[in-house]
Amino acid sequence: MERLTKQFLRHVGQTSPAPMGITVERAEEIYLYTPDGRRYIDLISGVSVSNVGHSNPAVVEAVKRQADSYMHLMVYGEMIESPQVELATAILRHTPGSIDCLYFVNSGSEAIEGALKLAKRYTGRTELVSFRNAYHGSTHGALSMMGSEYYKTAFRPLLPDVRQIEFNDMAALETITEKTAAVLIEPIQGEGGYVASSPEFLAALRERCDRTGAMLLFDEIQSGFGRTGAIFAWQRYGVAPDIICMAKAMGGGMPIGGFAASYDVMKTLTFDPVLGHITTFGGHPVCCAAGLAALKYIEDNALAESVSAKERLFRSLLSDLPHLKEIRSVGLMIALDFGDEVFREKVTSECVARGLVTESFLFCPTAMRIAPPLTITEEQIREVCGIVREVVEREA
């Protein structure tokens, strides 16, 4: 393992000077296993990806079956591939009635890029609005919409005509005008530390966009596919966006993303110019087959419906932790905010040492992230919470 670690650090591009550095040989359900047999509990689902658990048999079988039939055939949009058609149809059953067309891409960042282009193309406007502490990805357009200057400064100039406003601030909505092409929002801010939109704010945002003709874009990349207790968070709020961006858990562990809108809106990417958005591997048939199996597993096993009870159990077992300033949660998006970055770092480091894979948030370093696979059981939740409590009490 030492040789592999050295090669990893030297030959695989790194995102930080301190990667978690756990060597994984196999993964099953909520568990990761190292070559020497050590078991870790995945408490963050690869950041909201493994909603149906690692190596879900239904997903693995779908991948094998599709790979036996065909893999990549042609750049996206040219061939009729049944995995794409079936997955789009299945997902669109969970979108607002006005949203009936899905464009497949490779990742969350690309979903954001495509959605921003679509909004600008459809409205003929250029101004884009997002929120402070928002995270939408690291490609140039998505980065432009990020709500943290720290991550943007080194890469400027970015997209022009972008404004950031305060989240959950009614007065800030006045910034949205007839010049605005799109407002991009996470219904529950992911890297902001699982801060939820208030129902009143989201309803007022919808009304403001309607009044000004701006398009309302929901980034459901972290919140989608059952994590909040509904397939998409918009269903919890009853506020319908014009475009929904999705990825992460969409592929059951395989890489895929998408943005969905009405057919009339989406068709503007097909002319003046043609190939208004294009991607070689978007909607890869193996990834689509995996995504269809994952969504079917979520539906057939009522995973979204089970989330609220699991959320309540986590809260009941953790809400009285020492040094805990606040516990925030929407479904299985749970943040333990200690109000102290140094203390949180001690807790998360010791949790990893004790076999719990967890971390903080980019824009909320005082909070610890809990977002396990939706398949986690009551017994496993009690085990996890017992370890977290032992660690917090020891560090306190």
Buried (B, 14 or more C-beta within 10 A) or exposed (E): EEEEEEEBEEEEEEEEEEEEEEBEEEBEBBBBBBEEEEEBBBBBBBBBBBBBBBBBEBBBEBBEEBEEEEEEEEEBBEEEBEBBEBBBEBBBEBBBEEBBBBBBBBBBBBBBBBBBBBBBBBBEBBBBBBBBBBBBBBBEBBBBBBBBEEBBEEEEEBBEBBBBBBBBEEEBBEBBBEBBBBBBBBBBBBBBBBBBBEEEBBBBBBEBBEEBBBBBBBBBBBBBBBBBBBBBBBBBBEBBBBBBBBBBBBBBBBBBBBBBBBEEBBEBBEEEEEEBBEBEBBBBBBBBBBBBBBBBBBBEBEBBEBBBEBBEBBBEBBEEBEBBEEBBBBBBBBBBBBEBEEBBBBBBBBBBEBBBBBBBBBBBBBBBBBBBBBBBEEEBBEBBBEBBBEBBEEBE
